[in-house]
Amino acid sequence: MELLEALNWRYATKKMNGQAVPQDKVDKILQAAHLAPTSSGLQPFEIIVVTNQELKEKIQAIAYNQSQITDGSHLLIFAAWDKYTDERISGIFSRLNIERGLPDSATDDYKNKLINLYTNQTAQQNFEHAARQAYIAFGTAIAAAAELKVDATPMEGFDSKALDSLLNLEERGLKSIILLPLGYRDESNDWLVNLKKVRKRKEEFITELN
């Protein structure tokens, strides 16, 4: 019930007040995203945390000048792998086996199955799959922020190619997919803050097959 109350409290904050989010709360939000489930445990994405104000101003300029980017204290950028490779997949399983005290051969069959599957797909198919995994962590981060009473605004409105170029993400084999500014609502200047939360009716949203 605490989670439901937190989700009822949260909304896509339109105006933030510039107050800094304590680092321990940011760390908890990032930890929640880190613990989120992903397909085969590959975690094919990264989260880039931006606090530098000058850099945030550059990002704001390619994100339709949305003020939450500069008025929030932390900007989380979710960036997915551009493609799956033998090296990337093998690296994940190598670390998994080391952490669990297993020989590499313990996961060879499954690892090789994944390598064969993904490397025979197009780079675009790979990226779309990786982006879907990142969105799972993104949703988890939003829920964690709500529980901590930290405002967060989901943002797809930005020039991803320009952001990738600004942050040199192409060189790291990454593509930005969504932004999440963290901060605190400016209740006196946010037109949305006191409006009723509205969602689809339950019967339009949920189909039960008994």
N, C-alpha and C positions, 0 to 999 in steps of 0.2 A: 504494500500500500504506500510506503514511503516513496517508491519509485514513481507510482502513478501520480501522487501529489506533486512530485517534482516536475513531471512532464506536463501537468496541468499549469504549473507556475511558469514554465519556460515559454518563450515565444521568439520569433525571429526579430531580435532587437534591431530597431532602425536607427537609434541614436544612443551612443555610449558617452559616458561622462568623463572619460580620461583617467579614472581611478585605476591604479595598478592591481592586477590579480596577484595575490601572494604566490610565490614560487612553489610552495608545498602543494597548493591546489592545482597549479598547472601540472606539476609532476604526477599527481593522482589522475588527472584527465589523460595524460600521455600514457600512464601505466595501464589504464583501462583500455585504451586503444591498442596497446601492445599485447594485451591478453585476449583481444577479440579473436574469434575463430576465423580461419581462412581455409580454403580448399587445399587439402593434403598438407596443411600446416606450412605452406610455402611463404606466406607473408610477402607477396610480390609487390611491395610498395614501401615507401618511406614517408616520414612526416618531417617537414622542415619547419622549425620554429623561428619566427622572425620577431625580434624586439627592437632592432635598430630603426629609429624613427625616420632617418633619411631614406633607408631602403623601403620602409613601409609607404612613404610618400611616392616613391617611384612605382610601387605596385598599385597604389591607389589610382594613379594616372592611367593605368591600363586595365582598371577594373571599374570603369564608368564613374570614377570619383566617389565611390561609396565611402562615406565618412567613418564607418565602423573600423575600417582598416587602420586608420591613423588614430582614432579616438579610443580604440581598444588597446590593451597593453601588450597582448601577444597575438600574433597571427600564425595559425597553423596551416601549412600547405600540404595537402595530401597528393603525392606524386607516385604514379604506378610505373612498374617496369614497362619499357617499350616492347619487350618481347621476352619469351622464355629461352634459355640456352642450356646446353649440357652443363656448362660451368656453374651457372646460377643454381640449378636444381641439385647438382651434385654437392655444391657447397652447403646447401641447407641440410641435406641428409648427412653429410660428414659431421657437421656440428651436432646434429641431433644424436648421432651414434656416440660421439665423444661424451656428450653430456649424460647420456644414459648408460655409459660404460659398455657399449655394444661394439662388436667388430663391424667394419663397413659392409661386410657381406650380409649382415643381418637384414639390410633393407635393399639389397641390390635388385631384387626382382621388381619390387614396387617402384623404386627409383627409375629403373630402366623403362618400365612401362610408361611412367610420366614423361620421361625424356622423349620417347618415341611418339607419344601422343601430341605433346605441345610443339616439338620441333618440326612436326609435319603439318602444322597449321600455319596460316599466314601471320605476319607480325601484327596486323590489325586485329585478328582473332585473339592473339595472345594478349595484346594490350587491353582489349575490351574485357577479357576474363580477369586480368589483373586489376583493372579499375573496379570491377564488381566486388572484388575482395577488399579493396581499399574502402569502399562504401560501407562495408560491414563495420570496420574499425571506426569510420567516421560517425556512424550512428551511435556506436558505443561511447565515443567521446562526447557527443552531445548529451546523452543520458547521464554520463558521469558529471558533466558540467552542471546540469540541472540539479543533481543531488547535492552538489557543493554550492548551489545558489550563485553560480557564475553564469553570466549571460554569454550566449554564443549565437552567431548568425551564419547559417549555411549560405555559401556564396558560389554560384556557378557563373555569375556574370562577370567574366574577365577574359582577356585575350590570352589564352593558354600558350600559344606559340610565342607571344611577346614575353610572357613570364618565364617560359622555359629558356628563352635566349638570355634574359636578364640574369637568371640564376645559374646559367650554364648546365641546365639539367640534361640536355642532349648528350653531353660528354659523359654523363653518369648513367646513361641508358634509362632515363626517367622522363615521364610526361606529367605535368600538373593536371589535376582533374577537378579539385574543389578546394575552396578556402574556408577557414573557420576562425574568424576573429573572436577573441575572448576578452571580456571586459565586464562593465556594469552599466545597466540601463540609466539613461538620463530621463528620469520620470517626468520632468517638467517640459521636455522638448521632444519626446517621442510620441508621435500621434497614435501609435498602435498599442501603447502600454496598457491602457485601461479598457480596450475593446474586448468583447467576449471572444473566447477561443471557439472556433467553429470547425467541425469536422463532418464528414459524410455521416448520414444516419447508419446505425449499426447494421440494419437489414440490407443496406446498399453496399456495405463494406465487407461483411462476413457472410459466407454461404456455408451452411451446415448440412452435411450429408449423413443422415442417420440410417 
